[in-house]
Amino acid sequence: MLGAAAALAGCTSTNWEADCETTAQGVIECPVEHRPPSPDLDAELLDGTRFDPAGHRGQVVVVNFWGSWCPPCRAEAADLEATYQATRDQGVAFLGINIKDERDKARAFEQGRVTYPSLFDPGSRLALDFDIPPNSIPATIIVDRDGRIAVVIRQAVRQEGLQPLVERVATEAPAPPADSADG
């Protein structure tokens, strides 16, 4: 889940990504049986309040790493917002993670661009937990309903490329509870 204890810090393409497919467009898609758990997203939002990952259990969560200083991040903001608006009624949540930024600049960047919340990660701790080097943003990750990483995109996104991926993950059924087979 979003609060999973296992983190991806230190993972490289020789670890969990080895069992995933990389498309010609550079999108990494992980089959259900090889998806790693998402790192914990219990952190502070840009407005200073605490984000509660429990509020998104059972949802697909699209996580976008961005900075106000990043031109490709500015370019993709409208496509992210459009995809969010088009998929949020399908049990999809969006969450930005602002890195290497000042809080005021990050808030100013978001205003009028996106309506979903962003975590404040000036030290890039969360980016590193997700194996996203801070110098390689923007990056977008799709976390499935079971809190596992389904898709990793380490480049700017466009709605026509992102939305079908989000919708496909949103149509997947969550895994049954582990104890349901024991009866």
N, C-alpha and C positions, 0 to 999 in steps of 0.2 A: 504494500500500500504506500501512500505518500509518506507515511511515517515508518517505513520499513527500516529495520536495524542495519541491514547490509547496505553498504554504499559502494559506489563504483570508483572511488578515489584510487588512483594508481592503475586502473585498468587500461590496457592498450588494445589495439586492434588484434593482438594475438590472443586475447582472452575472450570475453563474451562476444565481441564483434565477429570472431572467427566462425561462429555458428549462424551468422546473419548474412543476408544478401545485400550487396551494394549495387544499386541500379546504375545505368549509364549516366544518370543525372546526379550521382553522388549521394543518393538517399539510402540510408541503411535501414532495412526492414528486417525485423527479427521474427521468426516463426514463434508461435505461442509457447512451444516446449523449450525454447532457448532464451526466453526473455529474462533479463536480470531485474531484480527489484529496484524500484526507484529509490534514490536517497531521500532522507528526511527533509521535508520542506517546512519545518517548524521554524519560522523566522519572522522578522519585523517587516511590515509593509511600509511603503513610502510615506504614508500618513502617520507613522509612528505606532500604530496599533499592531497587535500580534496576529499573524495569520494562523488560522486553525485548520490544519490539514484534514481533521476528522470531518469537517463540513463538506469535503469533496469525496468521501469514500463512496465507491460504487460508480463514480463518474469517470469519463475519459477526461484527462487533464492535458491540455496543450501548454507546454512550458516554453517561453521564448526568452532567450538571453539577449539583452540589448544595452546600449549606452547612448546617452544624448549626444555624445561626441562622434558617433558612428554613422557616416552617410548611408551605408546600406540599411542600417536600422531605421533611419528616417524613411527611406524608400519603401520598406516593406510594411510599415505601420498600418497603412490603409488596407492592405490585403489581409493582414492579421485580424483587424477589426471586422472586416467584411466576412471573413471565415467564421469568426466568433458569432456574429449576428446570425449567420446562416445555419449554424450547428448547435447553438446553445439549447434549443428545445429538444435536442436528441440526447440529453444527458452529458453534454460536453461543457467543460469549464476551461477558461483560459487564464493563465497566470504569467505575468512578465517577471523577469528577474533582472534588475538593473545592476550592472557591475561597473566598477572603477569610475564612479561618478560622485558628484556632490548632490545631496538630497534636493536642494532647490532647483538645480538644473534638471534633474530627473523628473521632478513634479511638473516643471514648465514644459518639458518635452511631451509628457503624457497628455496634458490638457488639450482637449479638442482633437486628439489623435485616437486614443483608445479608451474604452469604458470599463475594461476589466482591470483588476488590481495588479500591482507589481510589488515584489519583494525588493528590499534594499540590501544589496550585497556589495558594498564598496570594496571589500577585500577579496572578492571573487571566490570565497569559500564554497558557495553552492555550485558555482560553475565548475570548480575543480572536483567537487563531489560527483558531478555528472560527467566527468572526463571531458569537459569543454574548456580548452585553454582560453584564458581571457583575451588573448590576441586573435582569437578565431571567431569572434562574433560578427554578425548575428548567428545564432544557432537556435533551432527549434526541436523540441522533443515531444513525442506523443506518448503519454502514459496510459495504459489500458485500464479497464474498470477494476482489475485486480492489483493495481499499483505496480505494474511491470512496464519496463521500457519497450515499446513496440516499434517506434520509428525515431531515427536521429537524422536531422538535417543540419549540416554544418555550413550553411550558406544562407543568403537571403531567400525568402520564400515569396511566392505569388499565390493568390487565391486559387487559381486554376490548378496548381500543383498540390497545394496543401489540403484544400477541402476534400478531395476524393480520399486522401489518406486518412483524414480525421473521420470521415463518414464510414469508411471500411472498418476502422477500429471500433467505432461506436456501435456497429451492428453485431460485433462479436458478443456472445453470451459470456457472462462472468463464470469463472470456474466454480464448481460446487464446493461447499466447505469441505475441508480435509476429513473431518470426522463423520461426514454423511454416509460414507461407505461402510463404516464400522457398525452403524445401527445402534 
